[in-house]
């Protein structure tokens, strides 16, 4: 009886191991009809964009050393000609000092709004 159980166990192990051994000893034929699956698309990284630091050189698009109304309007769309005139010189353009004053006033105007939204 013991020999029968041992023989049965060996046959069972051989049946389980035979397909695995056959797969490792013979070369598998590539499937010619099966189309290769494309690689899955990865989701695009969603990182917040870095804020652009506005400088005189960046705003002065034509690099003439002066900032015109149109050049500043590109970065501040709500800017009016009357507001621009507060910072412009006699020639109707803004120089480095005028831009510094404009930025200072913009920052001061935004400070109270930022303080009320934090509460």
N, CA, C and O atoms as a printed pandas DataFrame, in Angstrom:
     atom_number atom_name residue_name chain_id  residue_number  x_coord  y_coord  z_coord
0              1         N          UNK        A               1    0.820   -1.170    0.000
1              2        CA          UNK        A               1    0.000    0.000    0.000
2              3         C          UNK        A               1    0.875    1.248    0.000
3              4         O          UNK        A               1    0.580    2.244   -0.661
4              5         N          UNK        A               2    1.935    1.161    0.747
5              6        CA          UNK        A               2    2.835    2.292    0.837
6              7         C          UNK        A               2    3.488    2.541   -0.517
7              8         O          UNK        A               2    3.700    3.691   -0.900
8              9         N          UNK        A               3    3.810    1.470   -1.245
9             10        CA          UNK        A               3    4.430    1.623   -2.551
10            11         C          UNK        A               3    3.460    2.253   -3.555
11            12         O          UNK        A               3    3.888    3.008   -4.429
12            13         N          UNK        A               4    2.227    1.971   -3.449
13            14        CA          UNK        A               4    1.219    2.510   -4.367
14            15         C          UNK        A               4    1.070    4.016   -4.132
15            16         O          UNK        A               4    1.004    4.798   -5.081
16            17         N          UNK        A               5    1.018    4.403   -2.879
17            18        CA          UNK        A               5    0.895    5.828   -2.553
18            19         C          UNK        A               5    2.131    6.592   -3.006
19            20         O          UNK        A               5    2.020    7.711   -3.507
20            21         N          UNK        A               6    3.293    6.003   -2.835
21            22        CA          UNK        A               6    4.529    6.647   -3.270
22            23         C          UNK        A               6    4.555    6.773   -4.783
23            24         O          UNK        A               6    4.961    7.811   -5.306
24            25         N          UNK        A               7    4.142    5.765   -5.478
25            26        CA          UNK        A               7    4.107    5.785   -6.939
26            27         C          UNK        A               7    3.101    6.816   -7.431
27            28         O          UNK        A               7    3.358    7.539   -8.394
28            29         N          UNK        A               8    1.963    6.877   -6.767
29            30        CA          UNK        A               8    0.938    7.846   -7.157
30            31         C          UNK        A               8    1.446    9.272   -6.941
31            32         O          UNK        A               8    1.185   10.156   -7.757
32            33         N          UNK        A               9    2.156    9.490   -5.867
33            34        CA          UNK        A               9    2.715   10.816   -5.585
34            35         C          UNK        A               9    3.750   11.193   -6.638
35            36         O          UNK        A               9    3.784   12.341   -7.081
36            37         N          UNK        A              10    4.587   10.256   -7.042
37            38        CA          UNK        A              10    5.594   10.531   -8.059
38            39         C          UNK        A              10    4.957   10.844   -9.414
39            40         O          UNK        A              10    5.425   11.722  -10.139
40            41         N          UNK        A              11    3.894   10.125   -9.747
41            42        CA          UNK        A              11    3.193   10.380  -11.007
42            43         C          UNK        A              11    2.565   11.762  -10.976
43            44         O          UNK        A              11    2.626   12.500  -11.960
44            45         N          UNK        A              12    1.968   12.112   -9.858
45            46        CA          UNK        A              12    1.340   13.433   -9.732
46            47         C          UNK        A              12    2.376   14.542   -9.864
47            48         O          UNK        A              12    2.119   15.547  -10.527
48            49         N          UNK        A              13    3.530   14.379   -9.250
49            50        CA          UNK        A              13    4.586   15.384   -9.337
50            51         C          UNK        A              13    5.117   15.480  -10.762
51            52         O          UNK        A              13    5.440   16.568  -11.240
52            53         N          UNK        A              14    5.206   14.338  -11.436
53            54        CA          UNK        A              14    5.695   14.339  -12.806
54            55         C          UNK        A              14    4.732   15.069  -13.732
55            56         O          UNK        A              14    5.158   15.772  -14.649
56            57         N          UNK        A              15    3.439   14.905  -13.494
57            58        CA          UNK        A              15    2.446   15.570  -14.335
58            59         C          UNK        A              15    2.484   17.091  -14.141
59            60         O          UNK        A              15    2.291   17.856  -15.085
60            61         N          UNK        A              16    2.734   17.502  -12.909
61            62        CA          UNK        A              16    2.795   18.933  -12.623
62            63         C          UNK        A              16    4.086   19.527  -13.177
63            64         O          UNK        A              16    4.063   20.624  -13.736
64            65         N          UNK        A              17    5.193   18.838  -13.035
65            66        CA          UNK        A              17    6.495   19.355  -13.440
66            67         C          UNK        A              17    6.743   19.224  -14.933
67            68         O          UNK        A              17    7.541   19.984  -15.482
68            69         N          UNK        A              18    6.093   18.294  -15.607
69            70        CA          UNK        A              18    6.363   18.051  -17.025
70            71         C          UNK        A              18    6.101   19.277  -17.892
71            72         O          UNK        A              18    6.967   19.624  -18.696
72            73         N          UNK        A              19    4.955   19.956  -17.777
73            74        CA          UNK        A              19    4.752   21.127  -18.634
74            75         C          UNK        A              19    5.760   22.242  -18.340
75            76         O          UNK        A              19    6.205   22.933  -19.257
76            77         N          UNK        A              20    6.111   22.415  -17.095
77            78        CA          UNK        A              20    7.081   23.444  -16.753
78            79         C          UNK        A              20    8.442   23.123  -17.340
79            80         O          UNK        A              20    9.131   24.009  -17.844
80            81         N          UNK        A              21    8.832   21.850  -17.274
81            82        CA          UNK        A              21   10.112   21.445  -17.839
82            83         C          UNK        A              21   10.081   21.550  -19.358
83            84         O          UNK        A              21   11.085   21.929  -19.962
84            85         N          UNK        A              22    8.961   21.226  -19.988
85            86        CA          UNK        A              22    8.855   21.298  -21.434
86            87         C          UNK        A              22    8.966   22.747  -21.900
87            88         O          UNK        A              22    9.556   23.013  -22.947
88            89         N          UNK        A              23    8.416   23.672  -21.149
89            90        CA          UNK        A              23    8.469   25.083  -21.520
90            91         C          UNK        A              23    9.879   25.624  -21.420
91            92         O          UNK        A              23   10.247   26.518  -22.181
92            93         N          UNK        A              24   10.669   25.111  -20.509
93            94        CA          UNK        A              24   12.028   25.610  -20.367
94            95         C          UNK        A              24   12.999   24.954  -21.318
95            96         O          UNK        A              24   14.054   25.520  -21.603
96            97         N          UNK        A              25   12.675   23.782  -21.816
97            98        CA          UNK        A              25   13.618   23.066  -22.680
98            99         C          UNK        A              25   13.382   23.310  -24.155
99           100         O          UNK        A              25   14.307   23.136  -24.948
100          101         N          UNK        A              26   12.173   23.708  -24.561
101          102        CA          UNK        A              26   11.905   23.958  -25.968
102          103         C          UNK        A              26   11.651   25.439  -26.170
103          104         O          UNK        A              26   11.125   26.118  -25.288
104          105         N          UNK        A              27   12.023   25.924  -27.319
105          106        CA          UNK        A              27   11.816   27.343  -27.627
106          107         C          UNK        A              27   10.365   27.552  -28.028
107          108         O          UNK        A              27    9.837   26.820  -28.865
108          109         N          UNK        A              28    9.750   28.503  -27.461
109          110        CA          UNK        A              28    8.371   28.814  -27.787
110          111         C          UNK        A              28    8.338   29.619  -29.075
111          112         O          UNK        A              28    9.159   30.517  -29.269
112          113         N          UNK        A              29    7.392   29.304  -29.958
113          114        CA          UNK        A              29    7.273   30.023  -31.212
114          115         C          UNK        A              29    6.550   31.342  -30.950
115          116         O          UNK        A              29    5.544   31.361  -30.241
116          117         N          UNK        A              30    7.049   32.447  -31.515
117          118        CA          UNK        A              30    6.359   33.719  -31.313
118          119         C          UNK        A              30    5.040   33.729  -32.073
119          120         O          UNK        A              30    4.933   33.173  -33.166
120          121         N          UNK        A              31    4.060   34.356  -31.490
121          122        CA          UNK        A              31    2.751   34.434  -32.120
122          123         C          UNK        A              31    2.792   35.528  -33.169
123          124         O          UNK        A              31    2.907   36.708  -32.838
124          125         N          UNK        A              32    2.698   35.138  -34.437
125          126        CA          UNK        A              32    2.791   36.093  -35.540
126          127         C          UNK        A              32    1.503   36.887  -35.692
127          128         O          UNK        A              32    1.527   38.019  -36.173
128          129         N          UNK        A              33    0.401   36.318  -35.294
129          130        CA          UNK        A              33   -0.875   36.986  -35.499
130          131         C          UNK        A              33   -1.234   37.925  -34.360
131          132         O          UNK        A              33   -2.073   38.810  -34.526
132          133         N          UNK        A              34   -0.613   37.741  -33.218
133          134        CA          UNK        A              34   -0.953   38.587  -32.072
134          135         C          UNK        A              34   -0.267   39.943  -32.217
135          136         O          UNK        A              34    0.947   40.011  -32.412
136          137         N          UNK        A              35   -1.028   41.000  -32.123
137          138        CA          UNK        A              35   -0.484   42.359  -32.223
138          139         C          UNK        A              35    0.084   42.773  -30.870
139          140         O          UNK        A              35   -0.488   42.461  -29.826
140          141         N          UNK        A              36    1.200   43.469  -30.896
141          142        CA          UNK        A              36    1.819   43.938  -29.657
142          143         C          UNK        A              36    0.969   45.056  -29.067
143          144         O          UNK        A              36    0.514   45.949  -29.782
144          145         N          UNK        A              37    0.765   44.998  -27.784
145          146        CA          UNK        A              37   -0.025   46.022  -27.116
146          147         C          UNK        A              37    0.840   47.261  -26.918
147          148         O          UNK        A              37    2.011   47.140  -26.558
148          149         N          UNK        A              38    0.287   48.446  -27.147
149          150        CA          UNK        A              38    1.070   49.655  -26.913
150          151         C          UNK        A              38    1.271   49.859  -25.415
151          152         O          UNK        A              38    0.462   49.422  -24.596
152          153         N          UNK        A              39    2.343   50.518  -25.086
153          154        CA          UNK        A              39    2.636   50.786  -23.675
154          155         C          UNK        A              39    1.552   51.693  -23.111
155          156         O          UNK        A              39    1.072   52.593  -23.800
156          157         N          UNK        A              40    1.166   51.464  -21.868
157          158        CA          UNK        A              40    0.137   52.316  -21.282
158          159         C          UNK        A              40    0.653   53.746  -21.145
159          160         O          UNK        A              40    1.822   53.969  -20.831
160          161         N          UNK        A              41   -0.220   54.691  -21.379
161          162        CA          UNK        A              41    0.161   56.100  -21.288
162          163         C          UNK        A              41    0.225   56.513  -19.825
163          164         O          UNK        A              41   -0.657   56.194  -19.027
164          165         N          UNK        A              42    1.271   57.216  -19.505
165          166        CA          UNK        A              42    1.436   57.725  -18.145
166          167         C          UNK        A              42    0.725   59.066  -18.044
167          168         O          UNK        A              42    0.693   59.839  -19.002
168          169         N          UNK        A              43    0.173   59.325  -16.907
169          170        CA          UNK        A              43   -0.490   60.597  -16.686
170          171         C          UNK        A              43    0.561   61.692  -16.612
171          172         O          UNK        A              43    1.645   61.499  -16.062
172          173         N          UNK        A              44    0.225   62.828  -17.167
173          174        CA          UNK        A              44    1.145   63.958  -17.133
174          175         C          UNK        A              44    1.291   64.465  -15.702
175          176         O          UNK        A              44    0.325   64.501  -14.939
176          177         N          UNK        A              45    2.499   64.850  -15.357
177          178        CA          UNK        A              45    2.747   65.378  -14.019
178          179         C          UNK        A              45    2.052   66.726  -13.890
179          180         O          UNK        A              45    2.159   67.580  -14.770
180          181         N          UNK        A              46    1.362   66.900  -12.817
181          182        CA          UNK        A              46    0.655   68.151  -12.594
182          183         C          UNK        A              46    1.330   68.902  -11.460
183          184         O          UNK        A              46    0.910   68.840  -10.304
184          185         N          UNK        A              47    2.369   69.600  -11.817
185          186        CA          UNK        A              47    3.054   70.418  -10.830
186          187         C          UNK        A              47    2.686   71.860  -11.074
187          188         O          UNK        A              47    2.551   72.281  -12.223
188          189         N          UNK        A              48    2.524   72.613  -10.030
189          190        CA          UNK        A              48    2.154   74.003  -10.226
190          191         C          UNK        A              48    3.284   74.766  -10.920
191          192         O          UNK        A              48    4.461   74.536  -10.646
192          193         N          UNK        A              49    2.917   75.659  -11.802
193          194        CA          UNK        A              49    3.909   76.445  -12.524
194          195         C          UNK        A              49    4.567   77.450  -11.590
195          196         O          UNK        A              49    3.926   77.999  -10.694
196          197         N          UNK        A              50    5.835   77.679  -11.809
197          198        CA          UNK        A              50    6.547   78.660  -11.006
198          199         C          UNK        A              50    6.115   80.051  -11.442
199          200         O          UNK        A              50    5.961   80.304  -12.637
200          201         N          UNK        A              51    5.918   80.956  -10.489
201          202        CA          UNK        A              51    5.516   82.308  -10.859
202          203         C          UNK        A              51    6.663   83.024  -11.578
203          204         O          UNK        A              51    7.832   82.829  -11.246
204          205         N          UNK        A              52    6.322   83.838  -12.546
205          206        CA          UNK        A              52    7.312   84.605  -13.276
206          207         C          UNK        A              52    7.650   85.857  -12.493
207          208         O          UNK        A              52    6.756   86.591  -12.073
208          209         N          UNK        A              53    8.922   86.103  -12.295
209          210        CA          UNK        A              53    9.365   87.309  -11.607
210          211         C          UNK        A              53    9.477   88.405  -12.651
211          212         O          UNK        A              53   10.261   88.308  -13.594
212          213         N          UNK        A              54    8.683   89.445  -12.469
213          214        CA          UNK        A              54    8.700   90.541  -13.428
214          215         C          UNK        A              54    9.877   91.464  -13.147
215          216         O          UNK        A              54   10.062   91.941  -12.027
216          217         N          UNK        A              55   10.657   91.704  -14.173
217          218        CA          UNK        A              55   11.784   92.619  -14.071
218          219         C          UNK        A              55   11.654   93.671  -15.161
219          220         O          UNK        A              55   10.901   93.507  -16.121
220          221         N          UNK        A              56   12.393   94.740  -14.993
221          222        CA          UNK        A              56   12.376   95.799  -15.997
222          223         C          UNK        A              56   12.772   95.246  -17.358
223          224         O          UNK        A              56   12.146   95.558  -18.371
224          225         N          UNK        A              57   13.804   94.431  -17.375
225          226        CA          UNK        A              57   14.310   93.875  -18.632
226          227         C          UNK        A              57   13.268   92.985  -19.307
227          228         O          UNK        A              57   13.169   92.973  -20.534
228          229         N          UNK        A              58   12.491   92.241  -18.519
229          230        CA          UNK        A              58   11.454   91.367  -19.077
230          231         C          UNK        A              58   10.301   92.182  -19.656
231          232         O          UNK        A              58    9.799   91.871  -20.737
232          233         N          UNK        A              59    9.887   93.205  -18.951
233          234        CA          UNK        A              59    8.750   94.011  -19.394
234          235         C          UNK        A              59    9.124   94.860  -20.612
235          236         O          UNK        A              59    8.301   95.043  -21.509
236          237         N          UNK        A              60   10.348   95.378  -20.653
237          238        CA          UNK        A              60   10.810   96.217  -21.758
238          239         C          UNK        A              60   11.071   95.345  -22.985
239          240         O          UNK        A              60   12.204   94.930  -23.229
240          241         N          UNK        A              61   10.024   95.073  -23.748
241          242        CA          UNK        A              61   10.091   94.127  -24.867
242          243         C          UNK        A              61   11.024   94.587  -25.982
243          244         O          UNK        A              61   11.717   93.759  -26.574
244          245         N          UNK        A              62   11.060   95.875  -26.282
245          246        CA          UNK        A              62   11.913   96.353  -27.380
246          247         C          UNK        A              62   13.304   96.793  -26.901
247          248         O          UNK        A              62   14.116   97.256  -27.702
248          249         N          UNK        A              63   13.573   96.651  -25.624
249          250        CA          UNK        A              63   14.889   96.910  -25.015
250          251         C          UNK        A              63   15.422   98.316  -25.308
251          252         O          UNK        A              63   16.602   98.501  -25.603
252          253         N          UNK        A              64   14.524   99.297  -25.218
253          254        CA          UNK        A              64   14.955  100.675  -25.433
254          255         C          UNK        A              64   15.247  101.413  -24.124
255          256         O          UNK        A              64   15.575  102.599  -24.131
256          257         N          UNK        A              65   15.124  100.698  -23.004
257          258        CA          UNK        A              65   15.392  101.316  -21.705
258          259         C          UNK        A              65   14.208  102.067  -21.123
259          260         O          UNK        A              65   14.332  102.731  -20.094
260          261         N          UNK        A              66   13.072  101.964  -21.770
261          262        CA          UNK        A              66   11.848  102.632  -21.322
262          263         C          UNK        A              66   10.696  101.642  -21.443
263          264         O          UNK        A              66   10.701  100.773  -22.314
264          265         N          UNK        A              67    9.707  101.783  -20.557
265          266        CA          UNK        A              67    8.528  100.918  -20.619
266          267         C          UNK        A              67    7.337  101.751  -21.066
267          268         O          UNK        A              67    6.973  102.737  -20.424
268          269         N          UNK        A              68    6.740  101.342  -22.170
269          270        CA          UNK        A              68    5.568  102.037  -22.691
270          271         C          UNK        A              68    4.302  101.463  -22.059
271          272         O          UNK        A              68    4.327  100.450  -21.360
272          273         N          UNK        A              69    3.200  102.149  -22.334
273          274        CA          UNK        A              69    1.912  101.693  -21.813
274          275         C          UNK        A              69    1.586  100.288  -22.327
275          276         O          UNK        A              69    1.144   99.433  -21.559
276          277         N          UNK        A              70    1.802  100.051  -23.617
277          278        CA          UNK        A              70    1.489   98.743  -24.209
278          279         C          UNK        A              70    2.345   97.632  -23.615
279          280         O          UNK        A              70    1.858   96.517  -23.427
280          281         N          UNK        A              71    3.606   97.911  -23.319
281          282        CA          UNK        A              71    4.488   96.894  -22.743
282          283         C          UNK        A              71    4.036   96.503  -21.334
283          284         O          UNK        A              71    4.055   95.323  -20.983
284          285         N          UNK        A              72    3.635   97.476  -20.537
285          286        CA          UNK        A              72    3.183   97.184  -19.173
286          287         C          UNK        A              72    1.781   96.580  -19.168
287          288         O          UNK        A              72    1.454   95.762  -18.308
288          289         N          UNK        A              73    0.965   96.982  -20.121
289          290        CA          UNK        A              73   -0.406   96.463  -20.228
290          291         C          UNK        A              73   -0.401   94.955  -20.500
291          292         O          UNK        A              73   -1.346   94.256  -20.133
292          293         N          UNK        A              74    0.649   94.457  -21.136
293          294        CA          UNK        A              74    0.763   93.031  -21.422
294          295         C          UNK        A              74    0.773   92.216  -20.128
295          296         O          UNK        A              74    0.214   91.120  -20.088
296          297         N          UNK        A              75    1.393   92.729  -19.087
297          298        CA          UNK        A              75    1.506   92.007  -17.813
298          299         C          UNK        A              75    0.449   92.438  -16.796
299          300         O          UNK        A              75    0.173   91.712  -15.841
300          301         N          UNK        A              76   -0.137   93.602  -16.998
301          302        CA          UNK        A              76   -1.194   94.096  -16.106
302          303         C          UNK        A              76   -2.380   94.526  -16.966
303          304         O          UNK        A              76   -2.528   95.710  -17.268
304          305         N          UNK        A              77   -3.224   93.575  -17.359
305          306        CA          UNK        A              77   -4.315   93.873  -18.302
306          307         C          UNK        A              77   -5.339   94.890  -17.793
307          308         O          UNK        A              77   -6.009   95.530  -18.603
308          309         N          UNK        A              78   -5.476   95.051  -16.500
309          310        CA          UNK        A              78   -6.460   95.993  -15.958
310          311         C          UNK        A              78   -5.902   97.416  -15.829
311          312         O          UNK        A              78   -6.596   98.312  -15.349
312          313         N          UNK        A              79   -4.667   97.622  -16.251
313          314        CA          UNK        A              79   -4.016   98.927  -16.139
314          315         C          UNK        A              79   -4.686   99.938  -17.065
315          316         O          UNK        A              79   -4.908   99.670  -18.245
316          317         N          UNK        A              80   -5.002  101.094  -16.510
317          318        CA          UNK        A              80   -5.589  102.164  -17.312
318          319         C          UNK        A              80   -4.504  103.166  -17.671
319          320         O          UNK        A              80   -3.435  103.186  -17.061
320          321         N          UNK        A              81   -4.791  104.001  -18.672
321          322        CA          UNK        A              81   -3.823  105.025  -19.068
322          323         C          UNK        A              81   -3.634  106.050  -17.964
323          324         O          UNK        A              81   -2.546  106.608  -17.817
324          325         N          UNK        A              82   -4.665  106.302  -17.196
325          326        CA          UNK        A              82   -4.551  107.261  -16.095
326          327         C          UNK        A              82   -3.623  106.719  -15.011
327          328         O          UNK        A              82   -2.807  107.461  -14.463
328          329         N          UNK        A              83   -3.744  105.427  -14.701
329          330        CA          UNK        A              83   -2.849  104.817  -13.718
330          331         C          UNK        A              83   -1.409  104.792  -14.232
331          332         O          UNK        A              83   -0.472  105.022  -13.468
332          333         N          UNK        A              84   -1.234  104.515  -15.518
333          334        CA          UNK        A              84    0.106  104.500  -16.109
334          335         C          UNK        A              84    0.744  105.886  -16.018
335          336         O          UNK        A              84    1.940  106.008  -15.756
336          337         N          UNK        A              85   -0.054  106.919  -16.233
337          338        CA          UNK        A              85    0.454  108.296  -16.224
338          339         C          UNK        A              85    1.004  108.691  -14.853
339          340         O          UNK        A              85    1.873  109.559  -14.777
340          341         N          UNK        A              86    0.517  108.072  -13.760
341          342        CA          UNK        A              86    1.011  108.380  -12.416
342          343         C          UNK        A              86    2.490  108.037  -12.268
343          344         O          UNK        A              86    3.203  108.683  -11.501
344          345         N          UNK        A              87    2.948  107.036  -12.989
345          346        CA          UNK        A              87    4.316  106.529  -12.848
346          347         C          UNK        A              87    5.216  106.925  -14.015
347          348         O          UNK        A              87    6.431  106.738  -13.953
348          349         N          UNK        A              88    4.623  107.473  -15.080
349          350        CA          UNK        A              88    5.385  107.828  -16.273
350          351         C          UNK        A              88    6.060  109.184  -16.101
351          352         O          UNK        A              88    5.601  110.039  -15.343
352          353         N          UNK        A              89    7.156  109.354  -16.822
353          354        CA          UNK        A              89    7.867  110.628  -16.825
354          355         C          UNK        A              89    7.276  111.563  -17.858
355          356         O          UNK        A              89    6.196  111.317  -18.395
356          357         N          UNK        A              90    8.008  112.653  -18.135
357          358        CA          UNK        A              90    7.537  113.659  -19.094
358          359         C          UNK        A              90    7.428  113.100  -20.515
359          360         O          UNK        A              90    6.627  113.579  -21.317
360          361         N          UNK        A              91    8.240  112.083  -20.817
361          362        CA          UNK        A              91    8.206  111.510  -22.168
362          363         C          UNK        A              91    7.100  110.467  -22.343
363          364         O          UNK        A              91    6.943  109.922  -23.436
364          365         N          UNK        A              92    6.335  110.180  -21.290
365          366        CA          UNK        A              92    5.209  109.246  -21.390
366          367         C          UNK        A              92    5.603  107.788  -21.227
367          368         O          UNK        A              92    4.824  106.892  -21.551
368          369         N          UNK        A              93    6.817  107.545  -20.724
369          370        CA          UNK        A              93    7.267  106.177  -20.485
370          371         C          UNK        A              93    7.724  106.043  -19.030
371          372         O          UNK        A              93    7.932  107.035  -18.332
372          373         N          UNK        A              94    7.871  104.807  -18.601
373          374        CA          UNK        A              94    8.295  104.533  -17.228
374          375         C          UNK        A              94    9.751  104.097  -17.239
375          376         O          UNK        A              94   10.164  103.270  -18.052
376          377         N          UNK        A              95   10.529  104.677  -16.311
377          378        CA          UNK        A              95   11.926  104.269  -16.158
378          379         C          UNK        A              95   12.041  103.317  -14.968
379          380         O          UNK        A              95   11.024  102.882  -14.427
380          381         N          UNK        A              96   13.261  102.991  -14.558
381          382        CA          UNK        A              96   13.474  102.049  -13.456
382          383         C          UNK        A              96   12.820  102.526  -12.158
383          384         O          UNK        A              96   12.175  101.740  -11.464
384          385         N          UNK        A              97   12.984  103.799  -11.831
385          386        CA          UNK        A              97   12.412  104.335  -10.589
386          387         C          UNK        A              97   10.880  104.309  -10.631
387          388         O          UNK        A              97   10.233  103.996   -9.631
388          389         N          UNK        A              98   10.309  104.636  -11.785
389          390        CA          UNK        A              98    8.857  104.621  -11.929
390          391         C          UNK        A              98    8.293  103.211  -11.795
391          392         O          UNK        A              98    7.232  103.013  -11.205
392          393         N          UNK        A              99    9.012  102.231  -12.348
393          394        CA          UNK        A              99    8.557  100.845  -12.236
394          395         C          UNK        A              99    8.649  100.354  -10.798
395          396         O          UNK        A              99    7.780   99.619  -10.330
396          397         N          UNK        A             100    9.713  100.764  -10.093
397          398        CA          UNK        A             100    9.856  100.368   -8.688
398          399         C          UNK        A             100    8.698  100.935   -7.863
399          400         O          UNK        A             100    8.147  100.245   -7.005
400          401         N          UNK        A             101    8.332  102.182   -8.123
401          402        CA          UNK        A             101    7.198  102.793   -7.407
402          403         C          UNK        A             101    5.888  102.087   -7.766
403          404         O          UNK        A             101    5.036  101.874   -6.904
404          405         N          UNK        A             102    5.732  101.728   -9.038
405          406        CA          UNK        A             102    4.534  101.012   -9.478
406          407         C          UNK        A             102    4.411   99.675   -8.754
407          408         O          UNK        A             102    3.341   99.333   -8.250
408          409         N          UNK        A             103    5.506   98.922   -8.702
409          410        CA          UNK        A             103    5.486   97.629   -8.011
410          411         C          UNK        A             103    5.204   97.793   -6.522
411          412         O          UNK        A             103    4.469   96.996   -5.940
412          413         N          UNK        A             104    5.775   98.811   -5.907
413          414        CA          UNK        A             104    5.556   99.066   -4.476
414          415         C          UNK        A             104    4.081   99.356   -4.214
415          416         O          UNK        A             104    3.502   98.847   -3.254
416          417         N          UNK        A             105    3.481  100.173   -5.069
417          418        CA          UNK        A             105    2.061  100.500   -4.904
418          419         C          UNK        A             105    1.173   99.279   -5.178
419          420         O          UNK        A             105    0.151   99.099   -4.516
420          421         N          UNK        A             106    1.552   98.450   -6.137
421          422        CA          UNK        A             106    0.788   97.230   -6.424
422          423         C          UNK        A             106    0.831   96.279   -5.229
423          424         O          UNK        A             106   -0.182   95.682   -4.862
424          425         N          UNK        A             107    2.003   96.146   -4.631
425          426        CA          UNK        A             107    2.152   95.267   -3.467
426          427         C          UNK        A             107    1.334   95.786   -2.287
427          428         O          UNK        A             107    0.707   95.005   -1.573
428          429         N          UNK        A             108    1.340   97.100   -2.084
429          430        CA          UNK        A             108    0.568   97.688   -0.985
430          431         C          UNK        A             108   -0.933   97.506   -1.221
431          432         O          UNK        A             108   -1.687   97.296   -0.271
432          433         N          UNK        A             109   -1.361   97.585   -2.461
433          434        CA          UNK        A             109   -2.780   97.424   -2.779
434          435         C          UNK        A             109   -3.226   95.975   -2.575
435          436         O          UNK        A             109   -4.382   95.724   -2.236
436          437         N          UNK        A             110   -2.316   95.026   -2.779
437          438        CA          UNK        A             110   -2.664   93.621   -2.629
438          439         C          UNK        A             110   -2.597   93.158   -1.173
439          440         O          UNK        A             110   -3.227   92.159   -0.826
440          441         N          UNK        A             111   -1.864   93.842   -0.330
441          442        CA          UNK        A             111   -1.683   93.426    1.070
442          443         C          UNK        A             111   -3.005   93.373    1.842
443          444         O          UNK        A             111   -3.258   92.368    2.506
444          445         N          UNK        A             112   -3.850   94.388    1.793
445          446        CA          UNK        A             112   -5.124   94.273    2.536
446          447         C          UNK        A             112   -6.019   93.141    2.035
447          448         O          UNK        A             112   -6.708   92.502    2.829
448          449         N          UNK        A             113   -6.013   92.890    0.736
449          450        CA          UNK        A             113   -6.830   91.811    0.195
450          451         C          UNK        A             113   -6.325   90.463    0.680
451          452         O          UNK        A             113   -7.126   89.576    0.978
452          453         N          UNK        A             114   -5.028   90.294    0.764
453          454        CA          UNK        A             114   -4.449   89.040    1.236
454          455         C          UNK        A             114   -4.718   88.838    2.716
455          456         O          UNK        A             114   -4.914   87.706    3.159
456          457         N          UNK        A             115   -4.730   89.917    3.486
457          458        CA          UNK        A             115   -4.968   89.822    4.923
458          459         C          UNK        A             115   -6.410   89.397    5.236
459          460         O          UNK        A             115   -6.647   88.680    6.208
460          461         N          UNK        A             116   -7.355   89.833    4.426
461          462        CA          UNK        A             116   -8.744   89.475    4.684
462          463         C          UNK        A             116   -9.059   88.052    4.261
463          464         O          UNK        A             116   -9.972   87.436    4.811
464          465         N          UNK        A             117   -8.331   87.520    3.302
465          466        CA          UNK        A             117   -8.618   86.155    2.862
466          467         C          UNK        A             117   -7.998   85.110    3.782
467          468         O          UNK        A             117   -8.419   83.953    3.741
468          469         N          UNK        A             118   -7.029   85.461    4.600
469          470        CA          UNK        A             118   -6.378   84.510    5.504
470          471         C          UNK        A             118   -7.244   84.182    6.708
471          472         O          UNK        A             118   -7.074   83.126    7.316
472          473         N          UNK        A             119   -8.159   85.055    7.061
473          474        CA          UNK        A             119   -8.974   84.841    8.277
474          475         C          UNK        A             119   -9.951   83.796    8.081
475          476         O          UNK        A             119  -10.716   83.486    8.995
